Amino acid sequence: MSKLSDYSKFDHLVDSDDEKEEQPPRPPSTHRQPPVLTPTTIQTTNHPLSSSTTTSSTPTTRFERHPQHEARFILKYGDRSIYEWEQTLHEVTLFIPTPPLPDATALVCEILPRRLRVGLRRNAGQYFLNQATGGVVDVAASTWTWEGRNAKATTTNLLTIELQKANKGVVWETVCCGGDDDDDDNNTPTPEVALDPMQLEQERQRLLLERWQEENPGMDFRGATFNGSVPDPRTYMGGVRYD
């Protein structure tokens, strides 16, 4: 599996190469600084009489359910929100906050069958998001939009990416699998962060009810529950319809 994603990239969307070039080079120093020890570099010996464990300052990465949007999840890196996403039977939608930009042409968004790349056009070839997707994407039916801050302030510099699922009804356990290496886009890699078992079960139930509602518009499945494990929304009872 590729290396962990560097979510600090989202802090530097407005950095320019010119600003970096203006910094004068540091003069060579003959004084060697001692290494700085952090909780992640200190190793403790597992002594049979010691109850202490190794501490780590690395923030945890997880999905939390959105407090206002029941079907939406927030990718949290420590206490920080990176992006939000949600899914239906047909598509996965990703919401990424951006810095102020002149217009949508300042962004580059490349949607591939198994990979998503997002960056700033002025930094050609450098992406702050370059990850395998959580499932196969129908590229021709996918799209993206960017909205700056409008007069009513209902949106504020938001990139919205709509990924059409190539396989209707498949429940994605994540939207991006993490890592920035184009290792093997023929297969979906193991995600760095995914929905936990309870969240995944809730998503299966929600999409299965969405499928039944779509196939039986005259019935109301709101509040329906299941006994035991929720079946696969894509294959259950003859599978999804494409009509």
TORFI-851514 format. One record per residue (C-alpha): residue number from 1; residue in three letters; x, y, z. Coordinates in steps of 0.5 Angstrom, whole numbers. Last residue first. Layout:
<sites>
<site num="NUM" residuo="ala" c1="X" c2="Y" c3="Z"/>
...
</sites>
This chain:
<sites>
<site num="243" residuo="asp" c1="-68" c2="2" c3="-34"/>
<site num="242" residuo="tyr" c1="-62" c2="0" c3="-30"/>
<site num="241" residuo="arg" c1="-65" c2="-4" c3="-25"/>
<site num="240" residuo="val" c1="-61" c2="-7" c3="-19"/>
<site num="239" residuo="gly" c1="-60" c2="-14" c3="-17"/>
<site num="238" residuo="gly" c1="-65" c2="-20" c3="-17"/>
<site num="237" residuo="met" c1="-67" c2="-20" c3="-10"/>
<site num="236" residuo="tyr" c1="-61" c2="-17" c3="-7"/>
<site num="235" residuo="thr" c1="-55" c2="-16" c3="-12"/>
<site num="234" residuo="arg" c1="-53" c2="-8" c3="-11"/>
<site num="233" residuo="pro" c1="-56" c2="-7" c3="-5"/>
<site num="232" residuo="asp" c1="-52" c2="-12" c3="-1"/>
<site num="231" residuo="pro" c1="-56" c2="-15" c3="5"/>
<site num="230" residuo="val" c1="-57" c2="-12" c3="11"/>
<site num="229" residuo="ser" c1="-54" c2="-16" c3="17"/>
<site num="228" residuo="gly" c1="-60" c2="-18" c3="22"/>
<site num="227" residuo="asn" c1="-67" c2="-16" c3="22"/>
<site num="226" residuo="phe" c1="-68" c2="-10" c3="18"/>
<site num="225" residuo="thr" c1="-71" c2="-3" c3="19"/>
<site num="224" residuo="ala" c1="-76" c2="1" c3="15"/>
<site num="223" residuo="gly" c1="-77" c2="8" c3="18"/>
<site num="222" residuo="arg" c1="-78" c2="11" c3="11"/>
<site num="221" residuo="phe" c1="-80" c2="6" c3="6"/>
<site num="220" residuo="asp" c1="-86" c2="9" c3="3"/>
<site num="219" residuo="met" c1="-89" c2="6" c3="-3"/>
<site num="218" residuo="gly" c1="-92" c2="8" c3="-10"/>
<site num="217" residuo="pro" c1="-85" c2="9" c3="-12"/>
<site num="216" residuo="asn" c1="-83" c2="2" c3="-12"/>
<site num="215" residuo="glu" c1="-77" c2="1" c3="-16"/>
<site num="214" residuo="glu" c1="-74" c2="8" c3="-14"/>
<site num="213" residuo="gln" c1="-76" c2="7" c3="-6"/>
<site num="212" residuo="trp" c1="-73" c2="0" c3="-6"/>
<site num="211" residuo="arg" c1="-67" c2="3" c3="-9"/>
<site num="210" residuo="glu" c1="-67" c2="8" c3="-4"/>
<site num="209" residuo="leu" c1="-68" c2="3" c3="2"/>
<site num="208" residuo="leu" c1="-62" c2="-1" c3="0"/>
<site num="207" residuo="leu" c1="-58" c2="5" c3="0"/>
<site num="206" residuo="arg" c1="-60" c2="7" c3="7"/>
<site num="205" residuo="gln" c1="-59" c2="0" c3="9"/>
<site num="204" residuo="arg" c1="-52" c2="-1" c3="6"/>
<site num="203" residuo="glu" c1="-50" c2="6" c3="9"/>
<site num="202" residuo="gln" c1="-52" c2="4" c3="16"/>
<site num="201" residuo="glu" c1="-48" c2="-2" c3="15"/>
<site num="200" residuo="leu" c1="-42" c2="2" c3="13"/>
<site num="199" residuo="gln" c1="-43" c2="7" c3="19"/>
<site num="198" residuo="met" c1="-43" c2="1" c3="24"/>
<site num="197" residuo="pro" c1="-37" c2="-3" c3="21"/>
<site num="196" residuo="asp" c1="-33" c2="4" c3="21"/>
<site num="195" residuo="leu" c1="-33" c2="8" c3="14"/>
<site num="194" residuo="ala" c1="-26" c2="8" c3="11"/>
<site num="193" residuo="val" c1="-19" c2="11" c3="12"/>
<site num="192" residuo="glu" c1="-12" c2="8" c3="9"/>
<site num="191" residuo="pro" c1="-16" c2="5" c3="3"/>
<site num="190" residuo="thr" c1="-14" c2="-2" c3="1"/>
<site num="189" residuo="pro" c1="-12" c2="-1" c3="-6"/>
<site num="188" residuo="thr" c1="-18" c2="-1" c3="-12"/>
<site num="187" residuo="asn" c1="-15" c2="-5" c3="-18"/>
<site num="186" residuo="asn" c1="-13" c2="-3" c3="-25"/>
<site num="185" residuo="asp" c1="-10" c2="3" c3="-22"/>
<site num="184" residuo="asp" c1="-4" c2="0" c3="-20"/>
<site num="183" residuo="asp" c1="1" c2="5" c3="-16"/>
<site num="182" residuo="asp" c1="0" c2="12" c3="-18"/>
<site num="181" residuo="asp" c1="3" c2="14" c3="-12"/>
<site num="180" residuo="asp" c1="-1" c2="20" c3="-8"/>
<site num="179" residuo="gly" c1="-3" c2="15" c3="-2"/>
<site num="178" residuo="gly" c1="-11" c2="15" c3="0"/>
<site num="177" residuo="cys" c1="-16" c2="11" c3="-2"/>
<site num="176" residuo="cys" c1="-21" c2="16" c3="-4"/>
<site num="175" residuo="val" c1="-29" c2="16" c3="-3"/>
<site num="174" residuo="thr" c1="-29" c2="11" c3="2"/>
<site num="173" residuo="glu" c1="-33" c2="5" c3="4"/>
<site num="172" residuo="trp" c1="-37" c2="5" c3="-3"/>
<site num="171" residuo="val" c1="-43" c2="2" c3="-3"/>
<site num="170" residuo="val" c1="-44" c2="-1" c3="-10"/>
<site num="169" residuo="gly" c1="-52" c2="0" c3="-12"/>
<site num="168" residuo="lys" c1="-50" c2="2" c3="-20"/>
<site num="167" residuo="asn" c1="-43" c2="0" c3="-22"/>
<site num="166" residuo="ala" c1="-40" c2="5" c3="-26"/>
<site num="165" residuo="lys" c1="-41" c2="10" c3="-20"/>
<site num="164" residuo="gln" c1="-42" c2="17" c3="-23"/>
<site num="163" residuo="leu" c1="-37" c2="22" c3="-19"/>
<site num="162" residuo="glu" c1="-40" c2="29" c3="-18"/>
<site num="161" residuo="ile" c1="-34" c2="33" c3="-15"/>
<site num="160" residuo="thr" c1="-36" c2="40" c3="-12"/>
<site num="159" residuo="leu" c1="-31" c2="45" c3="-10"/>
<site num="158" residuo="leu" c1="-33" c2="50" c3="-5"/>
<site num="157" residuo="asn" c1="-30" c2="57" c3="-5"/>
<site num="156" residuo="thr" c1="-36" c2="60" c3="0"/>
<site num="155" residuo="thr" c1="-43" c2="58" c3="-1"/>
<site num="154" residuo="thr" c1="-49" c2="61" c3="2"/>
<site num="153" residuo="ala" c1="-46" c2="68" c3="2"/>
<site num="152" residuo="lys" c1="-52" c2="71" c3="-1"/>
<site num="151" residuo="ala" c1="-47" c2="75" c3="-5"/>
<site num="150" residuo="asn" c1="-43" c2="69" c3="-7"/>
<site num="149" residuo="arg" c1="-37" c2="67" c3="-5"/>
<site num="148" residuo="gly" c1="-34" c2="62" c3="-10"/>
<site num="147" residuo="glu" c1="-37" c2="56" c3="-13"/>
<site num="146" residuo="trp" c1="-33" c2="51" c3="-17"/>
<site num="145" residuo="thr" c1="-36" c2="45" c3="-21"/>
<site num="144" residuo="trp" c1="-35" c2="38" c3="-23"/>
<site num="143" residuo="thr" c1="-37" c2="33" c3="-27"/>
<site num="142" residuo="ser" c1="-38" c2="25" c3="-28"/>
<site num="141" residuo="ala" c1="-42" c2="22" c3="-34"/>
<site num="140" residuo="ala" c1="-37" c2="21" c3="-38"/>
<site num="139" residuo="val" c1="-32" c2="18" c3="-33"/>
<site num="138" residuo="asp" c1="-36" c2="13" c3="-30"/>
<site num="137" residuo="val" c1="-32" c2="11" c3="-24"/>
<site num="136" residuo="val" c1="-30" c2="5" c3="-21"/>
<site num="135" residuo="gly" c1="-30" c2="5" c3="-13"/>
<site num="134" residuo="gly" c1="-26" c2="8" c3="-7"/>
<site num="133" residuo="thr" c1="-22" c2="12" c3="-12"/>
<site num="132" residuo="ala" c1="-15" c2="12" c3="-12"/>
<site num="131" residuo="gln" c1="-11" c2="19" c3="-10"/>
<site num="130" residuo="asn" c1="-8" c2="25" c3="-12"/>
<site num="129" residuo="leu" c1="-11" c2="31" c3="-8"/>
<site num="128" residuo="phe" c1="-6" c2="37" c3="-7"/>
<site num="127" residuo="tyr" c1="-4" c2="36" c3="-14"/>
<site num="126" residuo="gln" c1="3" c2="38" c3="-17"/>
<site num="125" residuo="gly" c1="3" c2="37" c3="-25"/>
<site num="124" residuo="ala" c1="2" c2="44" c3="-27"/>
<site num="123" residuo="asn" c1="3" c2="49" c3="-21"/>
<site num="122" residuo="arg" c1="-1" c2="55" c3="-24"/>
<site num="121" residuo="arg" c1="-7" c2="50" c3="-26"/>
<site num="120" residuo="leu" c1="-8" c2="49" c3="-18"/>
<site num="119" residuo="gly" c1="-9" c2="42" c3="-16"/>
<site num="118" residuo="val" c1="-14" c2="36" c3="-16"/>
<site num="117" residuo="arg" c1="-13" c2="29" c3="-19"/>
<site num="116" residuo="leu" c1="-18" c2="23" c3="-18"/>
<site num="115" residuo="arg" c1="-16" c2="16" c3="-20"/>
<site num="114" residuo="arg" c1="-20" c2="9" c3="-22"/>
<site num="113" residuo="pro" c1="-24" c2="11" c3="-28"/>
<site num="112" residuo="leu" c1="-21" c2="18" c3="-29"/>
<site num="111" residuo="ile" c1="-23" c2="25" c3="-26"/>
<site num="110" residuo="glu" c1="-18" c2="30" c3="-27"/>
<site num="109" residuo="cys" c1="-19" c2="37" c3="-24"/>
<site num="108" residuo="val" c1="-15" c2="43" c3="-25"/>
<site num="107" residuo="leu" c1="-17" c2="49" c3="-22"/>
<site num="106" residuo="ala" c1="-15" c2="56" c3="-24"/>
<site num="105" residuo="thr" c1="-21" c2="56" c3="-29"/>
<site num="104" residuo="ala" c1="-26" c2="56" c3="-24"/>
<site num="103" residuo="asp" c1="-25" c2="63" c3="-23"/>
<site num="102" residuo="pro" c1="-21" c2="68" c3="-19"/>
<site num="101" residuo="leu" c1="-20" c2="64" c3="-13"/>
<site num="100" residuo="pro" c1="-21" c2="65" c3="-6"/>
<site num="99" residuo="pro" c1="-18" c2="59" c3="-2"/>
<site num="98" residuo="thr" c1="-22" c2="52" c3="-3"/>
<site num="97" residuo="pro" c1="-27" c2="48" c3="1"/>
<site num="96" residuo="ile" c1="-27" c2="40" c3="-2"/>
<site num="95" residuo="phe" c1="-34" c2="37" c3="-3"/>
<site num="94" residuo="leu" c1="-34" c2="30" c3="-6"/>
<site num="93" residuo="thr" c1="-41" c2="27" c3="-9"/>
<site num="92" residuo="val" c1="-41" c2="20" c3="-10"/>
<site num="91" residuo="glu" c1="-46" c2="17" c3="-15"/>
<site num="90" residuo="his" c1="-52" c2="12" c3="-17"/>
<site num="89" residuo="leu" c1="-54" c2="9" c3="-11"/>
<site num="88" residuo="thr" c1="-53" c2="15" c3="-7"/>
<site num="87" residuo="gln" c1="-47" c2="17" c3="-4"/>
<site num="86" residuo="glu" c1="-44" c2="23" c3="1"/>
<site num="85" residuo="trp" c1="-37" c2="27" c3="2"/>
<site num="84" residuo="glu" c1="-34" c2="32" c3="6"/>
<site num="83" residuo="tyr" c1="-27" c2="35" c3="6"/>
<site num="82" residuo="ile" c1="-21" c2="36" c3="10"/>
<site num="81" residuo="ser" c1="-24" c2="37" c3="17"/>
<site num="80" residuo="arg" c1="-19" c2="39" c3="23"/>
<site num="79" residuo="asp" c1="-19" c2="36" c3="30"/>
<site num="78" residuo="gly" c1="-14" c2="30" c3="28"/>
<site num="77" residuo="tyr" c1="-15" c2="29" c3="21"/>
<site num="76" residuo="lys" c1="-23" c2="29" c3="20"/>
<site num="75" residuo="leu" c1="-26" c2="27" c3="13"/>
<site num="74" residuo="ile" c1="-33" c2="29" c3="14"/>
<site num="73" residuo="phe" c1="-39" c2="24" c3="12"/>
<site num="72" residuo="arg" c1="-46" c2="26" c3="9"/>
<site num="71" residuo="ala" c1="-52" c2="22" c3="9"/>
<site num="70" residuo="glu" c1="-55" c2="25" c3="15"/>
<site num="69" residuo="his" c1="-53" c2="32" c3="13"/>
<site num="68" residuo="gln" c1="-53" c2="37" c3="19"/>
<site num="67" residuo="pro" c1="-49" c2="34" c3="24"/>
<site num="66" residuo="his" c1="-44" c2="31" c3="19"/>
<site num="65" residuo="arg" c1="-42" c2="23" c3="20"/>
<site num="64" residuo="glu" c1="-35" c2="23" c3="22"/>
<site num="63" residuo="phe" c1="-30" c2="19" c3="18"/>
<site num="62" residuo="arg" c1="-23" c2="18" c3="21"/>
<site num="61" residuo="thr" c1="-16" c2="20" c3="21"/>
<site num="60" residuo="thr" c1="-12" c2="20" c3="27"/>
<site num="59" residuo="pro" c1="-7" c2="25" c3="29"/>
<site num="58" residuo="thr" c1="1" c2="23" c3="29"/>
<site num="57" residuo="ser" c1="3" c2="25" c3="36"/>
<site num="56" residuo="ser" c1="4" c2="18" c3="39"/>
<site num="55" residuo="thr" c1="5" c2="15" c3="45"/>
<site num="54" residuo="thr" c1="9" c2="8" c3="47"/>
<site num="53" residuo="thr" c1="5" c2="5" c3="53"/>
<site num="52" residuo="ser" c1="6" c2="5" c3="60"/>
<site num="51" residuo="ser" c1="4" c2="-1" c3="65"/>
<site num="50" residuo="ser" c1="12" c2="-3" c3="66"/>
<site num="49" residuo="leu" c1="13" c2="-9" c3="70"/>
<site num="48" residuo="pro" c1="14" c2="-14" c3="64"/>
<site num="47" residuo="his" c1="18" c2="-8" c3="61"/>
<site num="46" residuo="asn" c1="16" c2="-7" c3="54"/>
<site num="45" residuo="thr" c1="22" c2="-2" c3="52"/>
<site num="44" residuo="thr" c1="20" c2="5" c3="50"/>
<site num="43" residuo="gln" c1="21" c2="8" c3="43"/>
<site num="42" residuo="ile" c1="22" c2="16" c3="42"/>
<site num="41" residuo="thr" c1="21" c2="18" c3="35"/>
<site num="40" residuo="thr" c1="13" c2="19" c3="35"/>
<site num="39" residuo="pro" c1="13" c2="22" c3="42"/>
<site num="38" residuo="thr" c1="18" c2="27" c3="39"/>
<site num="37" residuo="leu" c1="26" c2="28" c3="40"/>
<site num="36" residuo="val" c1="29" c2="33" c3="36"/>
<site num="35" residuo="pro" c1="36" c2="31" c3="33"/>
<site num="34" residuo="pro" c1="42" c2="35" c3="36"/>
<site num="33" residuo="gln" c1="44" c2="41" c3="31"/>
<site num="32" residuo="arg" c1="51" c2="40" c3="28"/>
<site num="31" residuo="his" c1="55" c2="47" c3="28"/>
<site num="30" residuo="thr" c1="59" c2="47" c3="21"/>
<site num="29" residuo="ser" c1="53" c2="51" c3="18"/>
<site num="28" residuo="pro" c1="53" c2="53" c3="11"/>
<site num="27" residuo="pro" c1="49" c2="60" c3="9"/>
<site num="26" residuo="arg" c1="42" c2="59" c3="8"/>
<site num="25" residuo="pro" c1="39" c2="61" c3="1"/>
<site num="24" residuo="pro" c1="35" c2="67" c3="0"/>
<site num="23" residuo="gln" c1="28" c2="66" c3="0"/>
<site num="22" residuo="glu" c1="25" c2="69" c3="-6"/>
<site num="21" residuo="glu" c1="24" c2="62" c3="-10"/>
<site num="20" residuo="lys" c1="19" c2="60" c3="-5"/>
<site num="19" residuo="glu" c1="15" c2="66" c3="-6"/>
<site num="18" residuo="asp" c1="15" c2="65" c3="-14"/>
<site num="17" residuo="asp" c1="13" c2="58" c3="-13"/>
<site num="16" residuo="ser" c1="6" c2="60" c3="-10"/>
<site num="15" residuo="asp" c1="3" c2="58" c3="-4"/>
<site num="14" residuo="val" c1="-5" c2="59" c3="-4"/>
<site num="13" residuo="leu" c1="-7" c2="51" c3="-4"/>
<site num="12" residuo="his" c1="-2" c2="51" c3="2"/>
<site num="11" residuo="asp" c1="-6" c2="48" c3="8"/>
<site num="10" residuo="phe" c1="-9" c2="43" c3="4"/>
<site num="9" residuo="lys" c1="-2" c2="40" c3="3"/>
<site num="8" residuo="ser" c1="-2" c2="38" c3="10"/>
<site num="7" residuo="tyr" c1="-6" c2="32" c3="9"/>
<site num="6" residuo="asp" c1="0" c2="28" c3="7"/>
<site num="5" residuo="ser" c1="-3" c2="22" c3="5"/>
<site num="4" residuo="leu" c1="0" c2="16" c3="8"/>
<site num="3" residuo="lys" c1="5" c2="12" c3="4"/>
<site num="2" residuo="ser" c1="2" c2="7" c3="-1"/>
<site num="1" residuo="met" c1="0" c2="0" c3="0"/>
</sites>
